[in-house]
Amino acid sequence: MWSQYRHDSNLEALAWFGNMPCTSIKWSTAGDAYVNDGKGNKVVVMGKSGNAPLRTQAGVYCNVRPYGPITVVRSMPCLPYSQNKEKFEVNDDGIVHSEMNTPAVQMAYANRLFLKLVNDTGAIGRVATKPTQAMEDGINAGLHSWLLKGTKFEVGRKYAVDPYEEHKERIDKIIKLLPTDFKAGMENWSGRIEQHISDTNYGLLVWDIIEKQETIVLSTDLDGDRLTDLLADISDPLRAFGGKVAKHLGQDVDMRNVWSEMGYTTGNGRDMTSVMHRMSGPPIHEQTLGSADAMLLRLLDGDEWVGGTKQPYDPRIHFVLIRDAYIDANPGNKELHDWLDNALNKFDEVYSGDRPGFIEGYESLKSAITPWGK
């Protein structure tokens, strides 16, 4: 559906796609990607949730999703729900039985990255776990508590019971698996941490956007998915509400312009980036397009505007991801960086205001952007 190919072999290949002379990414709702299987063969990795074992093998421990003032650190594949089909069943009494395998070492790495981001940025750190409800969250919160010990972080809102002390024996097993210098340098880290139950963060996130509060949120895969969805979706309702207030006051305003003039930067979530961090090796830039199937159906119906109720699909994320990925792979190539920035600026010129349809947008971009190397 959406693919991007690189034919210029002079640029550094993106190693996480198997050092291919081109990158081939199928941007689909399944999140399919073309990768190296470790034996020299190229394989298509299918599905999002089904990628959890592959991500674990690749050393992925979280993805980081910045949007506006908020950055979500989503521990992966920290799934507080079952993905083990062999152990999953519903018995004769209607009881659903499941078994989960959550790699806790990844939890520890995600916790540490969260604290590093709080230390480095000065943003508020919010912890979105629910240790009283889920044992996995108890372990996650306990690892967080252990990492805080010996640092200069100030904790405002605290969990009533220290989850590390509550699960100490289990958490110590995980600590023994970590590198001996895992906390090296953390004694000088500082910042403000708020320990909330996960549910509270949904409301706080809305307030943080309104107040432009720089925030880093630590969450599990499950809550992180919901938090990032809300982060992507909340700006349109806020703009719509602002428009209703303005209309009530007798003002006819363009809320997209007002939103920008007030210093807000979030759009509709289609330009949200996601970077999967690994315990070793380069990070992986990813995007899963939850609206790609809807976009395709609109195209097939011949009405991308859905009777005037919608705007056509916004493909900005592809430009953002391609730019980020190639800057990562070619850090010293200023000429490439400038070309990528210029291409993104051209995109924003074409897609600002009312978005063009798919074909019209493609034709405008093709005429506005000179291909790399030409």
Contacts in CASP RR format, 6 or more apart in sequence:
PFRMAT RR
TARGET T0000
AUTHOR 0000-0000-0000
METHOD contacts of the structure
MODEL  1
MWSQYRHDSNLEALAWFGNMPCTSIKWSTAGDAYVNDGKGNKVVVMGKSG
NAPLRTQAGVYCNVRPYGPITVVRSMPCLPYSQNKEKFEVNDDGIVHSEM
NTPAVQMAYANRLFLKLVNDTGAIGRVATKPTQAMEDGINAGLHSWLLKG
TKFEVGRKYAVDPYEEHKERIDKIIKLLPTDFKAGMENWSGRIEQHISDT
NYGLLVWDIIEKQETIVLSTDLDGDRLTDLLADISDPLRAFGGKVAKHLG
QDVDMRNVWSEMGYTTGNGRDMTSVMHRMSGPPIHEQTLGSADAMLLRLL
DGDEWVGGTKQPYDPRIHFVLIRDAYIDANPGNKELHDWLDNALNKFDEV
YSGDRPGFIEGYESLKSAITPWGK
1 26 0 8 1.000
1 27 0 8 1.000
1 28 0 8 1.000
1 292 0 8 1.000
1 296 0 8 1.000
2 25 0 8 1.000
2 26 0 8 1.000
2 27 0 8 1.000
2 28 0 8 1.000
2 289 0 8 1.000
2 292 0 8 1.000
2 315 0 8 1.000
2 318 0 8 1.000
3 24 0 8 1.000
3 25 0 8 1.000
3 26 0 8 1.000
3 27 0 8 1.000
4 23 0 8 1.000
4 24 0 8 1.000
4 25 0 8 1.000
4 318 0 8 1.000
4 322 0 8 1.000
5 22 0 8 1.000
5 23 0 8 1.000
5 24 0 8 1.000
6 21 0 8 1.000
6 22 0 8 1.000
6 23 0 8 1.000
7 21 0 8 1.000
7 22 0 8 1.000
8 372 0 8 1.000
8 373 0 8 1.000
9 21 0 8 1.000
11 326 0 8 1.000
11 329 0 8 1.000
11 330 0 8 1.000
11 333 0 8 1.000
11 336 0 8 1.000
12 329 0 8 1.000
12 330 0 8 1.000
13 19 0 8 1.000
13 20 0 8 1.000
13 21 0 8 1.000
13 23 0 8 1.000
13 329 0 8 1.000
14 20 0 8 1.000
14 23 0 8 1.000
14 325 0 8 1.000
14 326 0 8 1.000
14 328 0 8 1.000
14 329 0 8 1.000
15 281 0 8 1.000
15 282 0 8 1.000
15 329 0 8 1.000
16 35 0 8 1.000
16 58 0 8 1.000
16 282 0 8 1.000
16 284 0 8 1.000
17 23 0 8 1.000
17 24 0 8 1.000
17 25 0 8 1.000
17 33 0 8 1.000
17 34 0 8 1.000
17 35 0 8 1.000
17 36 0 8 1.000
18 35 0 8 1.000
18 36 0 8 1.000
18 42 0 8 1.000
19 36 0 8 1.000
20 34 0 8 1.000
20 36 0 8 1.000
20 42 0 8 1.000
23 34 0 8 1.000
23 325 0 8 1.000
24 34 0 8 1.000
25 33 0 8 1.000
25 34 0 8 1.000
26 32 0 8 1.000
26 33 0 8 1.000
26 34 0 8 1.000
26 44 0 8 1.000
27 287 0 8 1.000
27 289 0 8 1.000
27 292 0 8 1.000
27 318 0 8 1.000
28 289 0 8 1.000
28 292 0 8 1.000
29 288 0 8 1.000
29 289 0 8 1.000
29 290 0 8 1.000
29 292 0 8 1.000
29 293 0 8 1.000
30 46 0 8 1.000
30 47 0 8 1.000
30 48 0 8 1.000
31 46 0 8 1.000
31 47 0 8 1.000
31 48 0 8 1.000
31 51 0 8 1.000
31 286 0 8 1.000
31 288 0 8 1.000
31 289 0 8 1.000
32 44 0 8 1.000
32 45 0 8 1.000
32 46 0 8 1.000
32 47 0 8 1.000
33 44 0 8 1.000
33 45 0 8 1.000
33 286 0 8 1.000
34 42 0 8 1.000
34 43 0 8 1.000
34 44 0 8 1.000
34 45 0 8 1.000
35 42 0 8 1.000
35 43 0 8 1.000
35 44 0 8 1.000
35 45 0 8 1.000
36 42 0 8 1.000
36 43 0 8 1.000
37 43 0 8 1.000
45 51 0 8 1.000
45 54 0 8 1.000
48 288 0 8 1.000
49 83 0 8 1.000
50 83 0 8 1.000
52 76 0 8 1.000
52 77 0 8 1.000
52 79 0 8 1.000
52 83 0 8 1.000
55 76 0 8 1.000
55 77 0 8 1.000
55 276 0 8 1.000
56 77 0 8 1.000
56 103 0 8 1.000
56 106 0 8 1.000
58 278 0 8 1.000
58 284 0 8 1.000
59 106 0 8 1.000
59 278 0 8 1.000
59 279 0 8 1.000
59 280 0 8 1.000
60 76 0 8 1.000
60 77 0 8 1.000
60 106 0 8 1.000
60 276 0 8 1.000
60 277 0 8 1.000
60 278 0 8 1.000
60 284 0 8 1.000
61 75 0 8 1.000
61 76 0 8 1.000
61 105 0 8 1.000
61 106 0 8 1.000
61 107 0 8 1.000
61 109 0 8 1.000
61 110 0 8 1.000
61 113 0 8 1.000
61 277 0 8 1.000
61 278 0 8 1.000
61 279 0 8 1.000
62 73 0 8 1.000
62 74 0 8 1.000
62 75 0 8 1.000
62 76 0 8 1.000
62 106 0 8 1.000
62 109 0 8 1.000
62 110 0 8 1.000
62 113 0 8 1.000
62 276 0 8 1.000
62 277 0 8 1.000
63 74 0 8 1.000
63 76 0 8 1.000
63 274 0 8 1.000
63 275 0 8 1.000
63 276 0 8 1.000
63 277 0 8 1.000
63 286 0 8 1.000
64 71 0 8 1.000
64 72 0 8 1.000
64 73 0 8 1.000
64 74 0 8 1.000
64 113 0 8 1.000
64 117 0 8 1.000
64 274 0 8 1.000
64 275 0 8 1.000
64 277 0 8 1.000
65 71 0 8 1.000
65 72 0 8 1.000
65 74 0 8 1.000
65 228 0 8 1.000
65 231 0 8 1.000
65 272 0 8 1.000
65 273 0 8 1.000
65 274 0 8 1.000
65 275 0 8 1.000
66 72 0 8 1.000
66 273 0 8 1.000
67 228 0 8 1.000
67 231 0 8 1.000
67 232 0 8 1.000
67 266 0 8 1.000
67 269 0 8 1.000
67 272 0 8 1.000
68 209 0 8 1.000
68 264 0 8 1.000
68 265 0 8 1.000
68 266 0 8 1.000
69 123 0 8 1.000
69 208 0 8 1.000
69 209 0 8 1.000
69 212 0 8 1.000
69 213 0 8 1.000
69 214 0 8 1.000
69 215 0 8 1.000
70 205 0 8 1.000
70 208 0 8 1.000
70 209 0 8 1.000
70 214 0 8 1.000
70 215 0 8 1.000
70 216 0 8 1.000
70 217 0 8 1.000
70 231 0 8 1.000
71 117 0 8 1.000
71 123 0 8 1.000
71 215 0 8 1.000
71 216 0 8 1.000
71 217 0 8 1.000
72 217 0 8 1.000
72 219 0 8 1.000
72 224 0 8 1.000
72 227 0 8 1.000
72 228 0 8 1.000
72 231 0 8 1.000
73 110 0 8 1.000
73 113 0 8 1.000
73 114 0 8 1.000
73 117 0 8 1.000
73 216 0 8 1.000
73 217 0 8 1.000
73 218 0 8 1.000
73 219 0 8 1.000
74 110 0 8 1.000
74 219 0 8 1.000
74 220 0 8 1.000
74 221 0 8 1.000
74 224 0 8 1.000
74 225 0 8 1.000
74 227 0 8 1.000
74 228 0 8 1.000
75 106 0 8 1.000
75 107 0 8 1.000
75 110 0 8 1.000
75 111 0 8 1.000
75 140 0 8 1.000
75 218 0 8 1.000
75 219 0 8 1.000
75 220 0 8 1.000
75 221 0 8 1.000
76 106 0 8 1.000
76 110 0 8 1.000
76 221 0 8 1.000
76 276 0 8 1.000
77 102 0 8 1.000
77 103 0 8 1.000
77 106 0 8 1.000
77 221 0 8 1.000
78 102 0 8 1.000
78 103 0 8 1.000
78 106 0 8 1.000
78 107 0 8 1.000
78 110 0 8 1.000
78 136 0 8 1.000
78 140 0 8 1.000
78 220 0 8 1.000
78 221 0 8 1.000
78 222 0 8 1.000
79 100 0 8 1.000
79 102 0 8 1.000
79 220 0 8 1.000
79 221 0 8 1.000
79 222 0 8 1.000
80 100 0 8 1.000
80 102 0 8 1.000
80 134 0 8 1.000
80 136 0 8 1.000
80 137 0 8 1.000
80 220 0 8 1.000
80 221 0 8 1.000
80 222 0 8 1.000
81 98 0 8 1.000
81 100 0 8 1.000
81 222 0 8 1.000
82 88 0 8 1.000
82 98 0 8 1.000
82 99 0 8 1.000
82 100 0 8 1.000
83 100 0 8 1.000
84 98 0 8 1.000
84 99 0 8 1.000
84 100 0 8 1.000
84 101 0 8 1.000
87 97 0 8 1.000
87 98 0 8 1.000
87 99 0 8 1.000
88 96 0 8 1.000
88 97 0 8 1.000
88 98 0 8 1.000
88 99 0 8 1.000
89 96 0 8 1.000
89 97 0 8 1.000
90 96 0 8 1.000
90 97 0 8 1.000
91 97 0 8 1.000
100 136 0 8 1.000
102 136 0 8 1.000
102 139 0 8 1.000
104 139 0 8 1.000
104 143 0 8 1.000
104 174 0 8 1.000
105 174 0 8 1.000
105 177 0 8 1.000
105 178 0 8 1.000
105 279 0 8 1.000
106 279 0 8 1.000
107 139 0 8 1.000
107 140 0 8 1.000
107 143 0 8 1.000
107 174 0 8 1.000
108 143 0 8 1.000
108 147 0 8 1.000
108 174 0 8 1.000
108 175 0 8 1.000
108 178 0 8 1.000
108 182 0 8 1.000
109 277 0 8 1.000
109 279 0 8 1.000
110 218 0 8 1.000
111 140 0 8 1.000
111 143 0 8 1.000
111 144 0 8 1.000
111 147 0 8 1.000
111 218 0 8 1.000
112 147 0 8 1.000
112 182 0 8 1.000
112 183 0 8 1.000
112 186 0 8 1.000
113 277 0 8 1.000
114 125 0 8 1.000
114 127 0 8 1.000
114 144 0 8 1.000
114 216 0 8 1.000
114 218 0 8 1.000
115 147 0 8 1.000
115 148 0 8 1.000
115 151 0 8 1.000
115 153 0 8 1.000
115 186 0 8 1.000
115 189 0 8 1.000
115 193 0 8 1.000
116 189 0 8 1.000
117 123 0 8 1.000
117 216 0 8 1.000
118 124 0 8 1.000
118 125 0 8 1.000
118 153 0 8 1.000
118 189 0 8 1.000
118 191 0 8 1.000
118 192 0 8 1.000
118 193 0 8 1.000
118 216 0 8 1.000
119 153 0 8 1.000
119 189 0 8 1.000
119 190 0 8 1.000
119 191 0 8 1.000
121 214 0 8 1.000
121 216 0 8 1.000
122 191 0 8 1.000
122 214 0 8 1.000
123 214 0 8 1.000
123 215 0 8 1.000
123 216 0 8 1.000
124 192 0 8 1.000
124 193 0 8 1.000
124 194 0 8 1.000
124 208 0 8 1.000
124 213 0 8 1.000
124 214 0 8 1.000
124 215 0 8 1.000
124 216 0 8 1.000
125 191 0 8 1.000
125 192 0 8 1.000
125 193 0 8 1.000
125 194 0 8 1.000
125 215 0 8 1.000
125 216 0 8 1.000
125 217 0 8 1.000
125 218 0 8 1.000
126 193 0 8 1.000
126 194 0 8 1.000
126 196 0 8 1.000
126 201 0 8 1.000
126 204 0 8 1.000
126 215 0 8 1.000
126 216 0 8 1.000
126 217 0 8 1.000
126 218 0 8 1.000
127 141 0 8 1.000
127 144 0 8 1.000
127 193 0 8 1.000
127 194 0 8 1.000
127 195 0 8 1.000
127 196 0 8 1.000
127 217 0 8 1.000
127 218 0 8 1.000
128 196 0 8 1.000
128 197 0 8 1.000
128 198 0 8 1.000
128 200 0 8 1.000
128 201 0 8 1.000
128 217 0 8 1.000
128 218 0 8 1.000
128 219 0 8 1.000
128 220 0 8 1.000
128 223 0 8 1.000
128 224 0 8 1.000
128 227 0 8 1.000
129 137 0 8 1.000
129 138 0 8 1.000
129 140 0 8 1.000
129 141 0 8 1.000
129 144 0 8 1.000
129 197 0 8 1.000
129 198 0 8 1.000
129 218 0 8 1.000
129 219 0 8 1.000
129 220 0 8 1.000
129 223 0 8 1.000
130 137 0 8 1.000
130 197 0 8 1.000
130 198 0 8 1.000
130 199 0 8 1.000
130 223 0 8 1.000
131 137 0 8 1.000
131 138 0 8 1.000
131 140 0 8 1.000
131 141 0 8 1.000
131 142 0 8 1.000
131 159 0 8 1.000
131 161 0 8 1.000
131 163 0 8 1.000
131 166 0 8 1.000
132 197 0 8 1.000
133 197 0 8 1.000
136 220 0 8 1.000
137 198 0 8 1.000
137 220 0 8 1.000
138 163 0 8 1.000
138 166 0 8 1.000
138 167 0 8 1.000
139 163 0 8 1.000
139 167 0 8 1.000
139 170 0 8 1.000
139 171 0 8 1.000
139 174 0 8 1.000
140 220 0 8 1.000
141 159 0 8 1.000
141 163 0 8 1.000
141 195 0 8 1.000
142 162 0 8 1.000
142 163 0 8 1.000
142 164 0 8 1.000
142 166 0 8 1.000
142 167 0 8 1.000
142 171 0 8 1.000
143 164 0 8 1.000
143 171 0 8 1.000
143 174 0 8 1.000
144 163 0 8 1.000
144 195 0 8 1.000
144 218 0 8 1.000
145 159 0 8 1.000
145 162 0 8 1.000
145 163 0 8 1.000
145 164 0 8 1.000
145 165 0 8 1.000
146 164 0 8 1.000
146 171 0 8 1.000
146 175 0 8 1.000
147 183 0 8 1.000
147 186 0 8 1.000
148 155 0 8 1.000
148 193 0 8 1.000
149 164 0 8 1.000
150 186 0 8 1.000
150 187 0 8 1.000
151 186 0 8 1.000
151 187 0 8 1.000
151 188 0 8 1.000
151 189 0 8 1.000
151 190 0 8 1.000
152 187 0 8 1.000
152 188 0 8 1.000
152 189 0 8 1.000
152 190 0 8 1.000
152 191 0 8 1.000
153 189 0 8 1.000
153 190 0 8 1.000
153 191 0 8 1.000
153 192 0 8 1.000
153 193 0 8 1.000
154 190 0 8 1.000
154 191 0 8 1.000
154 192 0 8 1.000
154 193 0 8 1.000
155 193 0 8 1.000
155 194 0 8 1.000
155 195 0 8 1.000
156 192 0 8 1.000
156 193 0 8 1.000
156 194 0 8 1.000
156 195 0 8 1.000
157 194 0 8 1.000
157 195 0 8 1.000
157 196 0 8 1.000
158 195 0 8 1.000
159 195 0 8 1.000
164 171 0 8 1.000
175 182 0 8 1.000
196 204 0 8 1.000
198 219 0 8 1.000
198 220 0 8 1.000
198 223 0 8 1.000
201 217 0 8 1.000
201 219 0 8 1.000
201 223 0 8 1.000
201 227 0 8 1.000
202 226 0 8 1.000
202 227 0 8 1.000
202 230 0 8 1.000
205 215 0 8 1.000
205 217 0 8 1.000
205 227 0 8 1.000
205 230 0 8 1.000
205 231 0 8 1.000
205 234 0 8 1.000
206 230 0 8 1.000
206 234 0 8 1.000
206 238 0 8 1.000
207 213 0 8 1.000
208 215 0 8 1.000
209 231 0 8 1.000
209 234 0 8 1.000
209 235 0 8 1.000
209 238 0 8 1.000
209 264 0 8 1.000
209 266 0 8 1.000
210 238 0 8 1.000
212 263 0 8 1.000
212 264 0 8 1.000
217 224 0 8 1.000
217 227 0 8 1.000
219 227 0 8 1.000
228 272 0 8 1.000
231 266 0 8 1.000
231 269 0 8 1.000
231 272 0 8 1.000
232 268 0 8 1.000
232 269 0 8 1.000
232 270 0 8 1.000
232 272 0 8 1.000
233 268 0 8 1.000
233 269 0 8 1.000
234 266 0 8 1.000
235 259 0 8 1.000
235 264 0 8 1.000
235 266 0 8 1.000
235 267 0 8 1.000
235 268 0 8 1.000
235 269 0 8 1.000
236 267 0 8 1.000
236 268 0 8 1.000
239 255 0 8 1.000
239 256 0 8 1.000
239 259 0 8 1.000
240 255 0 8 1.000
242 255 0 8 1.000
242 258 0 8 1.000
243 253 0 8 1.000
243 255 0 8 1.000
246 252 0 8 1.000
246 253 0 8 1.000
246 255 0 8 1.000
246 258 0 8 1.000
256 353 0 8 1.000
268 314 0 8 1.000
270 291 0 8 1.000
270 313 0 8 1.000
270 314 0 8 1.000
270 315 0 8 1.000
270 316 0 8 1.000
270 317 0 8 1.000
271 314 0 8 1.000
271 316 0 8 1.000
271 317 0 8 1.000
271 320 0 8 1.000
272 317 0 8 1.000
273 285 0 8 1.000
273 287 0 8 1.000
273 317 0 8 1.000
273 320 0 8 1.000
273 321 0 8 1.000
273 324 0 8 1.000
274 285 0 8 1.000
274 286 0 8 1.000
274 287 0 8 1.000
274 288 0 8 1.000
275 283 0 8 1.000
275 284 0 8 1.000
275 285 0 8 1.000
275 286 0 8 1.000
275 324 0 8 1.000
276 283 0 8 1.000
276 284 0 8 1.000
276 285 0 8 1.000
276 286 0 8 1.000
277 283 0 8 1.000
278 284 0 8 1.000
282 328 0 8 1.000
282 329 0 8 1.000
283 328 0 8 1.000
285 321 0 8 1.000
285 324 0 8 1.000
285 325 0 8 1.000
285 328 0 8 1.000
286 321 0 8 1.000
287 317 0 8 1.000
287 318 0 8 1.000
287 321 0 8 1.000
289 295 0 8 1.000
289 317 0 8 1.000
291 313 0 8 1.000
295 304 0 8 1.000
295 313 0 8 1.000
295 358 0 8 1.000
298 304 0 8 1.000
298 306 0 8 1.000
298 310 0 8 1.000
298 312 0 8 1.000
298 313 0 8 1.000
299 358 0 8 1.000
304 310 0 8 1.000
304 312 0 8 1.000
304 313 0 8 1.000
304 357 0 8 1.000
304 358 0 8 1.000
305 311 0 8 1.000
305 312 0 8 1.000
311 354 0 8 1.000
311 355 0 8 1.000
312 355 0 8 1.000
312 356 0 8 1.000
312 357 0 8 1.000
312 358 0 8 1.000
313 355 0 8 1.000
313 357 0 8 1.000
313 358 0 8 1.000
314 351 0 8 1.000
314 355 0 8 1.000
316 347 0 8 1.000
316 348 0 8 1.000
316 351 0 8 1.000
319 343 0 8 1.000
319 344 0 8 1.000
319 347 0 8 1.000
320 344 0 8 1.000
322 340 0 8 1.000
323 340 0 8 1.000
323 341 0 8 1.000
323 343 0 8 1.000
323 344 0 8 1.000
326 336 0 8 1.000
326 340 0 8 1.000
327 336 0 8 1.000
327 337 0 8 1.000
327 340 0 8 1.000
330 336 0 8 1.000
330 337 0 8 1.000
336 372 0 8 1.000
339 372 0 8 1.000
342 369 0 8 1.000
343 369 0 8 1.000
346 365 0 8 1.000
346 368 0 8 1.000
346 369 0 8 1.000
347 365 0 8 1.000
347 369 0 8 1.000
349 368 0 8 1.000
350 356 0 8 1.000
350 361 0 8 1.000
350 364 0 8 1.000
350 365 0 8 1.000
350 368 0 8 1.000
351 361 0 8 1.000
356 364 0 8 1.000
END
